[in-house]
């Protein structure tokens, strides 16, 4: 499989890197962790102007006509640059769910607003069980005249605190797959948003729908027909998360190599010690494996090919490999790596959070095992 980037993808990668180096320094990442919004509208506006938000949306819906590989190179650089903000929630979760599940008129009405930075989205999916399968969705939608009423609680809803619209997955029938997707304005009087503390410093919320009234036209796509499209969006978001994690790991390796080459201990640079050399070599092997697994998953999805096993392999491996890289980096840095003024602790905390996003290693190992053994899947993550 040829995973080499095209010339246009390489240009997009450089564009993203240059943008983040100029507009999103580590000092801003630190500041946004303390900001209740966790989001810089100014950076978002410039990101829209640069063309990053529209990159993967089709041209007929106001996008630049790219695909998942284009998003992949963006998330790779976002991982390196410690980006935090509503890009993943708006584009990779909400935007792709809307693109896959929406009727054509809904896409034409909503996606241009997203691509042009006029609407921030958030996908409300997870509930108390923490599982991603359709049977884990318990929040219900009941018909009331021409409207539907949503009642229930969603957890770990990313950047709901700044979203204009929340895409809420709700149960609309008795069968496991009877799931519908609703477009709910965040200002709906039946919606309340409460912040949750996270290890990564990103903004996630508990969103409560208390008899929230939603007009019938706000059903995205067909009633009871959302789950296959949500599954497709979750697959893409999982592979893109792997790209972001792999990018973070590569930057941690780069910084660690720089550090052990200049840090003198015992009268010699740390990098001259064999044990340290073996540590950085192990880090490099884990980085390469993570990036290759992530790229394979994204490439298959981008070409419309089956990728369930490859996505699960990528997430299970990236969860472990990228955490290994950051924790090994801490061993080589010593106490300085834990200081708030040092960037490494931010990479480590964000990595810990991403290892939980869209399925743990155990969740995805079950998928791989079921694929190998040919048994019905126990997990939908």
C-alpha distance (Angstrom), angle and dihedral (degrees) to the residues before:
residue distance angle dihedral
X1 . . .
X2 3.80 . .
X3 3.80 108.1 .
X4 3.81 96.1 169.9
X5 3.79 113.7 129.7
X6 3.77 119.7 -115.0
X7 3.78 119.8 -120.2
X8 3.82 91.5 -101.0
X9 3.81 91.3 49.4
X10 3.79 90.6 50.3
X11 3.81 89.0 51.4
X12 3.81 90.2 50.1
X13 3.80 89.8 49.6
X14 3.82 91.6 52.9
X15 3.79 90.8 44.6
X16 3.80 91.5 53.4
X17 3.80 92.7 45.9
X18 3.81 93.2 49.4
X19 3.79 91.7 46.3
X20 3.80 94.0 51.7
X21 3.80 93.6 44.7
X22 3.79 90.0 53.2
X23 3.81 102.3 35.6
X24 3.80 106.0 25.1
X25 3.82 111.5 44.2
X26 3.83 119.7 170.3
X27 3.79 89.0 -101.8
X28 3.81 89.3 65.1
X29 3.81 91.1 47.9
X30 3.81 88.1 55.5
X31 3.79 92.6 47.0
X32 3.81 93.3 50.1
X33 3.80 91.0 54.1
X34 3.81 86.9 63.9
X35 3.81 94.4 40.7
X36 3.81 112.6 94.2
X37 3.80 89.4 -138.6
X38 3.81 95.3 48.2
X39 3.75 85.6 -154.5
X40 3.80 137.9 97.8
X41 3.84 111.3 -147.4
X42 3.79 88.3 -164.5
X43 3.80 92.9 56.6
X44 3.81 89.8 45.3
X45 3.81 91.2 52.4
X46 3.80 91.2 51.2
X47 3.81 90.8 45.6
X48 3.80 88.9 55.5
X49 3.80 91.6 47.5
X50 3.80 90.4 50.1
X51 3.81 90.0 55.5
X52 3.80 99.0 -117.7
X53 3.81 96.1 121.7
X54 3.81 94.2 52.2
X55 3.81 95.6 41.4
X56 3.81 99.6 103.7
X57 3.80 101.5 32.6
X58 3.84 119.3 100.3
X59 3.77 117.2 -100.5
X60 3.81 92.5 -121.2
X61 3.81 88.0 63.8
X62 3.78 96.5 47.0
X63 3.79 98.1 -88.2
X64 3.79 134.4 122.1
X65 3.79 94.1 -106.7
X66 3.80 99.2 -114.9
X67 3.78 127.3 134.1
X68 3.77 142.9 -142.5
X69 3.80 93.1 -62.5
X70 3.80 88.3 59.3
X71 3.78 89.3 51.6
X72 3.78 88.8 45.9
X73 3.80 94.3 59.4
X74 3.81 89.5 46.6
X75 3.80 92.2 53.2
X76 3.80 91.1 45.4
X77 3.81 89.3 59.2
X78 3.81 92.6 40.7
X79 3.79 88.0 57.3
X80 3.78 91.0 51.5
X81 3.80 91.5 46.8
X82 3.83 97.3 47.6
X83 3.81 90.4 -122.7
X84 3.78 115.4 -176.3
X85 3.78 124.6 -179.5
X86 3.81 143.0 85.8
X87 3.83 98.0 -55.5
X88 3.81 95.6 102.5
X89 3.82 93.5 42.7
X90 3.81 94.1 45.8
X91 3.79 101.9 38.3
X92 3.81 110.1 21.2
X93 3.81 98.2 36.6
X94 3.79 110.3 19.4
X95 3.80 98.2 27.0
X96 3.79 96.7 47.5
X97 3.82 92.1 43.4
X98 3.79 89.0 53.0
X99 3.81 91.7 45.8
X100 3.80 93.6 50.0
X101 3.82 100.5 37.6
X102 3.79 104.0 32.5
X103 3.77 127.4 96.9
X104 3.80 114.8 -115.4
X105 3.81 94.1 -100.9
X106 3.81 90.3 49.9
X107 3.78 91.4 51.2
X108 3.79 91.8 48.8
X109 3.79 91.0 48.6
X110 3.80 99.9 44.9
X111 3.80 112.4 23.1
X112 3.83 95.3 63.4
X113 3.81 88.1 55.4
X114 3.79 89.6 53.3
X115 3.81 94.0 44.5
X116 3.80 91.1 49.8
X117 3.80 93.3 48.8
X118 3.79 95.3 -111.8
X119 3.82 95.8 119.3
X120 3.80 132.9 39.6
X121 3.81 116.5 -155.7
X122 3.78 134.8 -159.3
X123 3.81 128.0 -171.1
X124 3.82 115.9 -137.2
X125 3.79 107.0 -159.6
X126 3.81 116.6 123.1
X127 3.79 120.9 85.5
X128 3.79 136.9 176.9
X129 3.81 96.2 -57.3
X130 3.80 92.5 57.9
X131 3.82 90.3 -138.5
X132 3.79 127.1 130.4
X133 3.80 100.3 -146.7
X134 3.83 122.8 109.5
X135 3.80 92.1 -113.3
X136 3.83 89.0 61.8
X137 3.82 90.8 65.1
X138 3.79 108.7 98.8
X139 3.80 102.2 156.3
X140 3.80 104.8 110.6
X141 3.78 135.4 -145.6
X142 3.81 117.9 -155.3
X143 3.79 126.8 -170.0
X144 3.79 117.4 -116.4
X145 3.78 110.6 176.3
X146 3.81 108.9 -61.2
X147 3.79 91.1 -16.4
X148 3.78 137.7 70.1
X149 3.78 125.7 -136.5
X150 3.82 121.1 -143.1
X151 3.79 121.2 -154.8
X152 3.79 126.8 175.1
X153 3.79 145.5 60.9
X154 3.79 131.6 -80.6
X155 3.80 123.5 -163.2
X156 3.81 135.5 -152.0
X157 3.79 93.6 15.2
X158 3.79 104.4 174.5
X159 3.80 117.0 -126.3
X160 3.79 93.3 -16.3
X161 3.80 85.1 143.0
X162 3.82 91.3 72.2
X163 3.81 100.2 27.2
X164 3.78 122.7 120.5
X165 3.81 92.0 -158.4
X166 3.78 133.2 22.7
X167 3.80 118.4 -150.5
X168 3.78 102.5 -147.2
X169 3.82 123.3 -164.8
X170 3.81 110.0 -147.7
X171 3.78 138.5 174.3
X172 3.80 112.8 -108.4
X173 3.81 102.0 167.5
X174 3.81 144.1 24.0
X175 3.81 98.8 -100.8
X176 3.81 120.1 88.4
X177 3.81 93.0 -114.5
X178 3.82 95.3 46.4
X179 3.78 92.9 113.2
X180 3.80 127.0 140.5
X181 3.79 131.9 -169.5
X182 3.80 120.7 -132.4
X183 3.79 130.3 -165.0
X184 3.80 105.8 -138.8
X185 3.81 123.4 -178.9
X186 3.80 108.6 -126.1
X187 3.80 87.5 -130.6
X188 3.82 92.2 61.2
X189 3.83 105.8 132.6
X190 3.80 90.1 -131.4
X191 3.81 92.6 58.9
X192 3.80 124.0 86.0
X193 3.80 124.8 -179.0
X194 3.81 124.5 -157.0
X195 3.83 123.2 -177.1
X196 3.81 122.0 -118.5
X197 3.81 124.7 -151.9
X198 3.80 113.0 -116.8
X199 3.80 132.8 -169.9
X200 3.80 91.2 -134.3
X201 3.80 96.0 53.6
X202 3.82 92.0 -122.1
X203 3.78 119.9 133.9
X204 3.79 116.1 -101.8
X205 3.78 127.0 161.1
X206 3.75 146.5 -163.8
X207 3.79 106.4 -123.8
X208 3.80 118.8 -160.6
X209 3.79 121.5 -162.2
X210 3.80 107.4 -159.4
X211 3.80 106.3 -175.4
X212 3.78 88.9 -43.4
X213 3.81 108.4 -173.8
X214 3.81 115.2 -137.5
X215 3.84 123.8 -177.2
X216 3.80 116.5 -119.4
X217 3.85 93.6 -114.1
X218 3.81 88.3 60.9
X219 3.80 90.7 74.0
X220 3.81 105.0 109.0
X221 3.79 108.2 -133.2
X222 3.80 117.8 -32.8
X223 3.79 128.0 -9.6
X224 3.83 109.8 -105.5
X225 3.81 89.7 8.7
X226 3.78 104.6 91.0
X227 3.79 102.9 92.9
X228 3.84 100.5 79.4
X229 3.80 89.0 51.0
X230 3.80 92.6 45.5
X231 3.80 89.4 49.8
X232 3.80 89.5 53.4
X233 3.81 91.6 49.5
X234 3.81 91.8 47.6
X235 3.80 90.7 50.5
X236 3.79 90.6 53.1
X237 3.81 92.7 45.0
X238 3.81 90.7 50.1
X239 3.81 92.7 52.6
X240 3.81 90.4 46.4
X241 3.80 90.4 50.7
X242 3.80 87.3 55.3
X243 3.80 89.5 53.8
X244 3.80 90.3 51.9
X245 3.80 92.4 48.2
X246 3.80 91.7 48.1
X247 3.80 90.3 50.3
X248 3.80 90.6 51.5
X249 3.80 91.4 49.8
X250 3.81 92.0 50.9
X251 3.80 91.7 52.3
X252 3.82 91.0 47.9
X253 3.81 89.1 52.4
X254 3.82 91.1 49.8
X255 3.80 92.0 50.4
X256 3.81 92.1 45.8
X257 3.79 93.3 51.1
X258 3.81 89.4 50.8
X259 3.79 90.6 49.4
X260 3.82 98.5 49.4
X261 3.81 90.8 47.0
X262 3.80 93.3 56.0
X263 3.84 102.0 30.9
X264 3.79 110.0 94.6
X265 3.79 118.8 -155.1
X266 3.79 130.6 160.1
X267 3.80 86.9 13.1
X268 3.80 94.9 -61.1
X269 3.84 138.8 73.0
X270 3.80 113.1 -83.6
X271 3.78 89.3 -126.0
X272 3.79 90.9 65.6
X273 3.82 91.5 65.1
X274 3.80 114.6 96.5
X275 3.81 95.0 -137.2
X276 3.80 90.5 54.1
X277 3.80 91.0 47.3
X278 3.79 90.5 53.8
X279 3.80 90.8 49.1
X280 3.81 93.6 54.1
X281 3.80 90.6 44.1
X282 3.81 89.5 54.1
X283 3.80 89.1 48.6
X284 3.81 90.5 52.5
X285 3.81 92.0 50.6
X286 3.80 91.2 51.1
X287 3.82 91.4 46.8
X288 3.79 93.5 51.8
X289 3.79 92.6 46.5
X290 3.79 92.2 49.6
X291 3.79 94.0 49.2
X292 3.81 94.1 46.2
X293 3.81 92.4 48.6
X294 3.81 91.4 48.1
X295 3.80 93.5 47.1
X296 3.80 92.3 49.4
X297 3.82 91.9 52.5
X298 3.81 93.1 47.7
X299 3.81 92.9 44.7
X300 3.80 93.2 52.6
X301 3.80 92.2 48.2
X302 3.79 91.3 46.2
X303 3.81 89.6 56.9
X304 3.80 93.7 46.0
X305 3.80 94.0 -112.1
X306 3.82 127.2 141.7
X307 3.79 108.8 -87.2
X308 3.81 108.2 159.5
X309 3.79 93.8 119.3
X310 3.82 94.1 42.0
X311 3.82 92.2 49.8
X312 3.80 91.1 51.0
X313 3.81 91.9 46.9
X314 3.80 90.9 49.5
X315 3.80 95.0 49.9
X316 3.80 95.5 42.9
X317 3.82 90.9 47.9
X318 3.81 96.4 42.0
X319 3.81 91.8 49.5
X320 3.79 90.0 57.0
X321 3.79 101.9 31.8
X322 3.78 97.5 46.8
X323 3.79 92.9 46.3
X324 3.82 88.0 50.0
X325 3.81 89.8 53.6
X326 3.80 94.9 51.4
X327 3.80 94.7 43.2
X328 3.81 91.8 48.0
X329 3.79 88.4 49.5
X330 3.80 88.3 56.7
X331 3.80 90.6 53.2
X332 3.79 90.5 53.8
X333 3.80 95.4 43.9
X334 3.78 95.7 45.9
X335 3.80 119.8 -162.9
X336 3.81 95.4 -17.0
X337 3.82 89.9 69.4
X338 3.80 90.8 66.4
X339 3.81 95.8 51.7
X340 3.79 114.6 112.4
X341 3.80 89.9 -132.2
X342 3.82 90.4 60.0
X343 3.82 120.5 81.9
X344 3.81 97.3 -138.5
X345 3.79 94.7 77.8
X346 3.82 90.0 56.8
X347 3.80 91.9 53.3
X348 3.80 90.1 48.4
X349 3.79 95.3 49.9
X350 3.81 93.6 45.6
X351 3.80 89.9 48.1
X352 3.80 91.4 53.0
X353 3.79 90.1 53.0
X354 3.80 94.1 48.0
X355 3.80 91.2 50.9
X356 3.82 86.5 65.8
X357 3.81 96.8 42.1
X358 3.82 114.5 102.9
X359 3.78 95.5 -3.9
X360 3.79 139.6 -21.0
X361 3.80 123.7 -110.8
X362 3.81 90.2 -98.0
X363 3.81 91.1 53.6
X364 3.78 92.2 53.4
X365 3.79 95.5 40.3
X366 3.80 87.2 60.2
X367 3.81 89.4 54.4
X368 3.81 91.5 51.2
X369 3.81 91.7 46.8
X370 3.80 92.1 49.2
X371 3.80 90.8 49.4
X372 3.80 91.1 50.6
X373 3.80 95.4 44.7
X374 3.79 95.7 41.0
X375 3.80 95.1 -127.5
X376 3.83 127.1 138.0
X377 3.79 109.7 -81.7
X378 3.79 116.2 -99.3
X379 3.76 92.3 -165.2
X380 3.79 134.4 49.8
X381 3.79 94.3 -169.4
